[in-house]
Amino acid sequence: MTAKQTLKAVFDLLIDEYDADPRNPLIHELGRLANSSDDIPTDDIELTALVGPNGMTSVKDQHGRRVKGVKSVAVFEDQHGKPVFQVNL
């Protein structure tokens, strides 16, 4: 279940089962979020690593912010052949 589906389910539950007042500002905002076309952020973090000579690395998040405390970066295939991007802090 995605975050948007969870919000929609909670909104429906509050309205149908708990008789929440849809005019309540909190319930109204929850309904707006559940029905909006905007994506709701997930807990996923996208990382980009630049690997240079002598093991120098630069890791940034999806917003371009530098990730501090990176000790090493590795890319390899797991036992099923899927690529793994590992960042050790």
C-alpha positions as CSV (number, residue, x, y, z in Angstrom):
1,M,0.0,0.0,0.0
2,T,1.4,3.4,-1.0
3,A,1.4,6.4,1.2
4,K,-1.4,8.0,-0.8
5,Q,-3.5,4.8,-0.6
6,T,-2.9,4.8,3.2
7,L,-4.0,8.4,3.5
8,K,-7.2,7.7,1.5
9,A,-8.0,4.6,3.5
10,V,-7.5,6.5,6.8
11,F,-9.7,9.4,5.5
12,D,-12.5,7.0,4.4
13,L,-12.3,5.2,7.8
14,L,-12.5,8.4,9.8
15,I,-15.5,9.6,7.7
16,D,-17.4,6.2,7.4
17,E,-16.6,4.4,10.7
18,Y,-15.9,7.2,13.2
19,D,-18.3,9.9,11.8
20,A,-15.6,12.5,11.6
21,D,-16.8,15.9,10.5
22,P,-15.5,16.7,7.0
23,R,-15.6,20.4,7.8
24,N,-13.0,19.9,10.6
25,P,-9.8,21.6,9.3
26,L,-7.7,18.5,10.0
27,I,-10.1,16.1,8.3
28,H,-10.5,18.6,5.4
29,E,-6.7,18.8,4.9
30,L,-6.4,15.0,5.1
31,G,-9.0,14.6,2.4
32,R,-7.3,17.2,0.2
33,L,-3.9,15.3,0.6
34,A,-5.5,11.9,-0.1
35,N,-7.3,13.2,-3.3
36,S,-4.5,15.5,-4.6
37,S,-2.6,14.7,-7.8
38,D,0.7,15.4,-6.1
39,D,3.1,12.7,-5.2
40,I,3.7,12.0,-1.5
41,P,7.3,11.6,-0.6
42,T,8.4,8.1,0.4
43,D,11.2,7.0,2.7
44,D,13.3,6.3,-0.3
45,I,16.6,8.2,-0.7
46,E,18.3,8.4,-4.0
47,L,22.1,8.6,-3.8
48,T,24.6,9.5,-6.5
49,A,28.2,8.6,-6.0
50,L,31.2,9.9,-7.9
51,V,34.3,7.7,-7.6
52,G,37.6,9.3,-8.5
53,P,41.2,8.2,-8.5
54,N,42.8,6.8,-5.3
55,G,39.4,5.9,-3.9
56,M,38.1,9.4,-3.6
57,T,34.3,9.5,-3.4
58,S,31.6,12.1,-3.4
59,V,28.1,11.0,-2.5
60,K,25.1,13.3,-2.9
61,D,21.4,12.8,-2.2
62,Q,18.5,13.4,-4.6
63,H,18.6,17.1,-3.6
64,G,22.2,17.5,-4.4
65,R,23.3,17.7,-0.8
66,R,26.6,16.1,0.1
67,V,26.3,13.0,2.3
68,K,28.9,13.4,5.1
69,G,30.7,10.6,6.9
70,V,31.1,8.3,3.9
71,K,33.9,5.8,4.5
72,S,33.5,3.7,1.4
73,V,31.4,3.1,-1.7
74,A,30.9,-0.3,-3.4
75,V,28.9,-1.5,-6.4
76,F,28.5,-5.3,-6.9
77,E,25.9,-7.9,-7.8
78,D,24.2,-9.9,-5.1
79,Q,23.7,-13.7,-5.2
80,H,20.7,-13.3,-7.4
81,G,22.5,-11.1,-9.9
82,K,20.8,-7.9,-8.9
83,P,23.1,-4.8,-8.7
84,V,23.8,-3.5,-5.2
85,F,25.0,0.1,-4.4
86,Q,26.5,0.1,-0.9
87,V,27.5,3.2,1.0
88,N,29.3,2.6,4.3
89,L,29.1,5.4,6.8
